[in-house]
Amino acid sequence: QLQLEEFGGGLVQPGGSLKLSCVFSGFTLDEYAMGWFRQAPGKEREWVSCVGTSRRRYYSDSVKGRFIISRDVAKNTVYLEMTNLRPEDTAVYFCATLWAPKANCTAFSQPEYDGWGQGTQVTVSS
C-alpha cells in the first residue's frame, strides 16, 4: 500500500524559505518516481517538480531556480526546498508517486500517479 505524508508547510514572508518533506512507505525509489504538485485557491492543481528513478530532476518554469527537489533513500523521504518565495507560491502542496522505472518523470500526467499525500498548506504573505 502506497502511503505518503507531507510535512513542513506554514506561513512565510515573501523572499523567505521553507523545506517540505514527504515521508513515504510501501514502495522504493528504485522503481517509483516522485512528484510535487500544488493547488492555489480557485485554481487547478499544477505540477511543480519531479525526480525519477534515475535521479534526474525537473521543475516547472515558475519555480525553476528557486525550488530544489531531493531524495533521501535511507529516510524514505523526498524534499522540496523552496527559496525566494513569492505570494503566488501560496498553495496546498502535495507529493505523489507512480511506478516509473527508468522513465522521464515529466512524461506522466496527474491521473497516472498511483499515490498521493493529503497536502500541506504553504502561505506566502507579509
C-alpha positions as a printed Julia matrix, in Angstrom:
126×3 Matrix{Float64}:
  0.0    0.0     0.0
  1.4    3.35   -1.05
  1.41   5.87    1.78
  2.68   9.43    1.64
  2.52  12.31    4.09
  3.75  15.85    3.72
  5.28  17.99    6.45
  6.76  21.44    6.69
  4.14  23.84    5.41
  3.46  27.14    7.1
  3.36  30.91    6.84
  6.42  32.67    5.44
  7.16  36.19    4.31
  7.93  36.99    0.67
 11.56  36.21   -0.03
 11.65  33.59    2.67
 12.28  29.85    2.54
 10.56  26.62    3.52
 11.54  22.98    3.18
  8.76  20.47    2.67
  9.17  16.8     3.44
  7.26  13.87    2.01
  7.63  10.73    4.08
  6.52   7.57    2.32
  6.11   3.84    2.75
  5.05   0.88    0.68
  7.46   1.41   -2.2
 11.05   2.28   -3.02
 12.64   4.98   -5.13
 14.36   2.3    -7.22
 11.14   1.85   -9.17
  8.95   4.81   -8.23
  9.24   8.41   -9.34
  8.19  11.23   -7.05
  6.44  14.46   -7.88
  5.39  17.64   -6.12
  2.22  19.42   -7.1
  0.36  22.43   -5.75
 -3.14  23.84   -5.81
 -3.82  27.5    -5.2
 -7.27  28.74   -4.17
 -9.63  28.74   -7.11
 -7.1   27.12   -9.42
 -6.42  23.66  -10.74
 -3.69  21.55   -9.23
 -0.43  22.02  -11.14
  2.82  20.17  -11.43
  5.8   21.73   -9.66
  8.69  19.26   -9.81
  9.58  15.6   -10.1
 12.51  13.27   -9.68
 12.76   9.95  -11.44
 14.4    6.67  -10.56
 17.47   7.86  -12.44
 17.6   10.81  -10.03
 17.1   13.33  -12.84
 15.17  16.32  -11.55
 12.75  18.57  -13.36
 10.98  21.81  -12.49
  8.18  23.93  -13.79
  9.23  27.26  -15.24
  7.54  29.1   -12.4
  9.81  27.56   -9.74
 13.0   26.81  -11.67
 15.99  28.32   -9.94
 14.1   28.75   -6.65
 12.99  25.22   -5.68
 15.07  22.08   -5.3
 13.73  18.53   -5.13
 15.87  15.92   -3.41
 15.66  12.36   -2.14
 16.87  10.57    0.97
 16.54   6.87    0.3
 17.59   5.86    3.81
 14.86   8.02    5.35
 12.16   7.21    2.78
 11.74  10.93    2.29
 11.61  13.33   -0.6
 12.1   17.04   -0.02
 11.11  20.23   -1.74
 13.32  23.09   -0.68
 11.7   26.39   -1.59
 13.58  29.69   -1.57
 12.81  33.26   -2.58
  9.14  32.52   -2.05
  6.52  34.73   -3.65
  2.87  35.34   -2.78
  1.91  33.42   -5.92
  3.56  30.31   -4.44
  0.74  30.19   -1.88
 -0.99  26.85   -2.29
 -1.58  23.43   -0.83
  1.43  21.32   -1.78
  1.08  17.61   -2.49
  3.6   14.88   -3.03
  2.74  11.93   -5.24
  4.32   8.81   -6.62
  4.0    6.47   -9.56
  5.66   3.3   -10.76
  8.02   4.51  -13.47
 11.33   2.66  -13.55
 13.88   4.37  -15.79
 11.27   6.75  -17.19
 11.3   10.51  -17.58
  9.02  11.62  -14.78
  7.73  14.58  -16.78
  6.04  12.19  -19.22
  3.2   11.4   -16.82
  0.01  13.3   -16.09
 -1.62  13.63  -12.7
 -4.18  10.84  -13.16
 -1.32   8.42  -13.76
  0.11   8.95  -10.31
 -0.64   5.97   -8.05
 -0.46   7.55   -4.63
 -0.91  10.99   -3.1
 -0.35  12.67    0.21
 -3.0   14.75    1.93
 -1.23  18.04    1.26
  0.36  20.77    3.35
 -0.51  24.45    3.23
  2.12  26.99    2.26
  1.19  30.65    2.65
  3.49  33.42    1.48
  2.39  36.73    2.9
  3.7   39.75    4.74
